[in-house]
Amino acid sequence: MLYGSMLSVHAASPVDGVSSVTDRDIRESAIAFVNTSTTPGLEGATISLDKADRQSEQWRASLGFAAEFTLRDHIYNGFWGLAAIGGSLSDKIDLIGDAGQPVHLDITRNVVALRGSLGLSFPINEYFKLRPYLSLIVSDMRSNTIVDGLIIPVPASNTTTSVTFDTSAQMLSTVGTIDALYSRWYGDNRLELVAEYNLIYTDSFSSDNPILSTIAWNHTVQAKSRYSGPTDLTTEGRPWRWNGYVNYTSYISNDTISLGYKNFFDVGGGLDWEINIKPLDWFGWQALGIRAGVIIGQDVDGFNVGLTAR
């Protein structure tokens, strides 16, 4: 899939005079940023956060493919996927310093990552199947933080100043995912439902910020619904189908301060060009298409415009 996306995240570096920012906040915000940029099933998120004391935006994009392949003499199929991922965050946060002065954090984060997935797909009946799989994600994150408004005491006066931090971290994430998929035809129309759960173990390494050398467990859930039908359009003899969707995503284990929110809805629609080919029995192209949607959540909004490949 190829998507453009925006999300928000909270982060900072430890600074004398801003004790409200803890080491735990820093670790959780960094890992939350990477997880929401790279975890399977979360490609279709685009969010902006706008509060009185915080404004943040994040874009992300991924280029990849996932498909089932046939296992001879078995009732179940294999499942695999590969993806290259990139994203960037701009987060502006206003705090009160320990001396009561206003402090402004201006944080920029960038991540590039590679993800590989492998698993199985079990048919339960003609409508329902379960798909458990593991993903290995290698990420490189770079951060720049500017803290403006610190007070340095000197004899007989106080002087405000700014401090800049540049940090980096390399993260190795193992994600266990289970998808429950339901699909049913009603004449020429099709209903598709997906429930997804991700359990994420992240091992983070940093040579310039010991706080980011840590491990963490996180989990997320997503529910997707999609309804599609035929159109009169054809290209190269293959039909186009319309679709509408409603998705819900929840970052269960994240504190609200890490992202500025914990969940959101993604509502929209699009057009798919039905291809339905399966060369070499290793991957199958069902459709290529375009889609557009809006993000709705508490204190967040956004958009989702991109290309889709199924």
C-alpha positions in Angstrom: 0.0 0.0 0.0 1.0 3.6 -0.5 -0.5 6.2 1.8 0.2 9.7 3.0 -0.4 10.2 6.6 -0.3 12.6 9.6 -0.1 11.7 13.3 0.8 13.5 16.5 3.3 12.5 19.2 4.7 13.9 22.4 8.4 14.0 23.1 11.2 16.0 24.8 14.7 15.6 26.1 15.5 15.9 29.8 16.1 19.5 30.7 16.8 21.1 34.0 14.0 23.4 34.8 11.2 21.3 33.1 10.7 18.5 35.6 7.1 17.9 34.3 8.8 16.0 31.4 10.0 12.6 32.7 12.2 9.9 31.3 9.2 7.7 30.9 7.4 10.3 28.8 10.4 10.5 26.5 10.7 6.7 26.1 7.0 6.2 25.5 6.6 9.0 23.0 9.6 7.8 20.9 8.3 4.2 20.8 4.7 5.4 20.2 5.9 7.5 17.2 7.8 4.5 15.7 5.0 2.0 16.3 2.2 4.2 14.8 4.4 4.7 11.8 5.4 1.1 11.2 2.9 -1.4 12.8 0.9 -3.6 10.3 -2.7 -2.4 9.8 -2.0 1.2 10.7 -1.0 2.5 7.3 -4.2 4.4 6.7 -4.0 7.0 9.4 -3.6 10.8 8.8 -4.0 13.1 11.8 -3.4 16.6 13.0 -3.6 17.7 16.7 -4.6 21.2 17.6 -4.9 22.1 21.3 -4.3 25.4 23.1 -0.9 24.1 24.5 0.0 21.7 21.7 -0.1 21.6 17.9 1.4 18.6 16.0 1.4 17.0 12.6 2.9 13.9 11.2 3.0 12.5 7.7 3.8 8.9 6.9 3.9 6.9 3.7 4.5 3.2 3.0 5.2 1.2 -0.1 4.6 -2.5 0.2 2.7 -5.6 -0.6 1.1 -8.5 1.3 -0.6 -11.6 0.0 -1.5 -15.2 0.6 0.2 -18.1 -1.2 -0.8 -21.7 -1.6 0.6 -24.5 0.6 0.3 -27.8 -1.2 -1.6 -30.5 0.6 -2.8 -28.2 3.4 -6.2 -26.7 4.0 -4.5 -23.4 5.1 -2.5 -20.9 3.1 0.7 -19.0 3.8 0.8 -15.3 4.2 3.7 -12.9 3.6 4.4 -9.2 3.2 7.2 -6.6 2.7 7.1 -2.8 3.1 9.4 0.2 3.1 8.1 3.0 5.4 9.0 6.6 6.0 7.5 9.3 8.3 8.1 12.7 9.9 6.7 14.5 12.9 6.4 18.1 13.8 5.3 18.6 17.5 5.0 22.0 19.2 4.3 21.9 23.0 3.9 24.7 25.5 4.8 23.9 29.2 5.3 25.8 32.4 8.9 25.7 33.7 9.9 25.0 37.3 10.3 28.8 37.9 6.8 29.5 36.5 8.1 30.7 33.2 6.6 29.6 29.8 8.7 27.0 28.0 8.2 26.0 24.4 9.2 22.6 22.9 9.7 22.3 19.2 10.3 18.7 18.2 11.0 17.2 14.8 11.2 13.4 14.3 11.9 11.4 11.2 11.8 7.6 10.8 12.6 5.2 8.0 11.9 1.5 8.4 11.7 -1.9 6.7 9.0 -4.5 7.6 8.8 -8.2 6.7 5.8 -10.4 7.7 5.2 -14.1 7.5 2.3 -16.2 8.8 -0.7 -18.5 7.9 -4.3 -18.1 6.9 -6.9 -20.6 8.2 -10.3 -20.8 6.5 -13.0 -21.4 9.1 -15.9 -21.5 6.7 -16.8 -20.0 3.3 -17.2 -16.5 4.9 -14.7 -16.4 7.8 -10.9 -17.0 8.3 -8.2 -16.3 10.8 -4.7 -15.0 9.9 -2.0 -15.1 12.5 1.4 -13.7 11.5 4.7 -12.3 12.8 6.4 -9.1 11.5 10.0 -8.0 12.0 10.5 -4.2 11.8 13.9 -2.5 11.7 13.6 1.3 12.2 16.0 4.3 12.3 14.7 7.4 14.1 16.3 10.8 14.2 15.1 13.6 16.5 15.7 17.3 16.9 14.4 19.1 20.0 14.5 22.8 20.7 13.7 24.0 24.2 13.0 27.7 24.4 12.4 29.6 27.6 14.8 28.0 30.1 16.1 30.3 32.9 19.8 30.4 33.8 20.4 32.1 37.1 23.3 34.5 37.2 24.2 37.0 40.0 21.5 39.6 40.4 19.5 38.5 37.3 17.9 35.7 35.4 18.6 35.0 31.7 16.4 33.1 29.4 17.9 30.9 26.8 17.3 28.0 24.3 18.8 24.6 24.2 18.9 22.2 21.2 19.2 18.4 21.3 19.9 16.0 18.5 19.3 12.3 19.2 18.9 9.1 17.3 17.8 5.6 18.0 17.6 2.3 16.2 14.7 0.0 17.0 14.0 -3.6 16.4 10.3 -4.5 16.8 8.7 -7.9 16.7 4.9 -7.7 16.1 2.5 -10.6 16.6 -0.7 -10.0 14.7 -4.0 -11.9 14.4 -6.6 -10.9 11.9 -10.2 -12.1 12.0 -11.6 -11.6 8.4 -15.2 -11.9 7.3 -16.3 -11.5 3.7 -19.7 -12.1 2.0 -21.3 -11.3 -1.3 -24.8 -9.9 -1.6 -25.5 -10.2 -5.3 -22.8 -8.0 -6.9 -22.1 -6.1 -3.7 -19.5 -7.3 -1.1 -19.2 -6.8 2.6 -15.8 -7.1 4.3 -15.1 -6.9 8.0 -11.7 -7.2 9.8 -10.8 -7.2 13.4 -7.0 -6.9 14.1 -4.9 -7.2 17.2 -1.2 -6.3 17.4 1.2 -7.2 20.3 4.4 -5.3 19.9 7.8 -5.9 21.5 10.4 -3.1 20.8 14.1 -3.2 21.6 15.6 0.3 21.3 19.3 1.3 21.0 20.7 4.8 21.2 24.4 5.9 21.4 23.6 9.5 22.2 20.6 9.3 24.6 20.7 6.5 27.2 17.0 7.1 28.0 16.1 5.7 24.6 18.1 2.5 25.2 15.1 0.5 26.5 12.6 -2.2 25.8 8.8 -2.0 25.7 5.6 -3.9 25.2 2.6 -2.3 23.5 -0.6 -3.4 21.9 -3.1 -1.9 19.5 -6.5 -2.9 18.0 -8.2 -2.0 14.8 -11.7 -2.7 13.4 -12.4 -2.2 9.7 -15.6 -2.4 7.6 -15.8 -2.0 3.9 -18.8 -2.3 1.5 -18.3 -2.3 -2.3 -20.3 -2.5 -5.5 -19.9 -2.5 -9.3 -19.7 0.5 -11.6 -20.2 0.8 -15.4 -16.5 1.7 -15.8 -13.9 -0.7 -17.3 -10.2 -0.4 -18.2 -8.5 -3.0 -20.4 -11.6 -5.1 -20.1 -11.5 -5.1 -16.3 -14.2 -3.5 -14.1 -14.0 -0.7 -11.6 -15.8 -1.0 -8.2 -16.8 1.7 -5.8 -16.3 1.2 -2.0 -17.1 2.9 1.3 -15.3 2.2 4.5 -15.3 2.9 8.3 -12.2 2.0 10.3 -11.5 2.4 14.0 -8.0 2.4 15.6 -7.1 2.3 19.3 -3.6 2.5 20.8 -4.6 0.7 24.0 -1.4 0.7 25.9 -0.3 4.3 25.1 -0.8 7.1 27.6 -2.7 10.0 26.1 0.3 12.3 26.6 2.4 10.1 24.3 0.3 10.9 21.2 -2.2 13.5 22.3 -5.0 11.0 21.7 -5.7 7.2 22.1 -8.1 6.4 19.2 -9.8 7.7 16.1 -12.2 6.8 13.3 -11.3 6.9 9.6 -14.3 7.3 7.2 -14.2 7.5 3.4 -14.4 5.7 0.1 -12.8 5.1 -3.2 -12.5 3.2 -6.5 -10.8 -0.1 -7.2 -9.7 -1.5 -10.5 -10.3 -5.3 -10.3 -7.3 -7.3 -11.6 -7.5 -10.7 -9.9 -4.3 -12.3 -11.0 -2.0 -14.7 -9.1 1.4 -15.1 -11.0 3.8 -17.8 -9.7 1.4 -18.7 -6.9 3.3 -16.4 -4.5 1.3 -13.2 -4.6 -2.1 -12.3 -5.9 -3.2 -8.9 -7.2 -6.9 -8.4 -6.4 -7.2 -4.7 -7.2 -5.4 -1.3 -7.6 -7.3 1.8 -6.6 -7.5 5.2 -5.0 -9.2 6.3 -1.8 -9.9 9.4 0.3 -11.2 9.7 3.8 -11.4 11.9 6.9 -10.1 11.3 10.4 -12.5 11.9 13.3 -11.4 11.8 17.0 -11.3 13.7 20.3 -9.0 16.7 19.8 -7.8 15.3 16.4 -8.7 15.5 12.8 -7.1 14.7 9.5 -7.3 13.2 6.1 -6.4 10.1 4.2 -5.6 10.3 0.5 -3.6 7.6 -1.3 -3.2 4.6 -3.5 -4.2 1.1 -2.5 -3.0 -2.3 -3.6 -4.8 -5.5 -2.5 
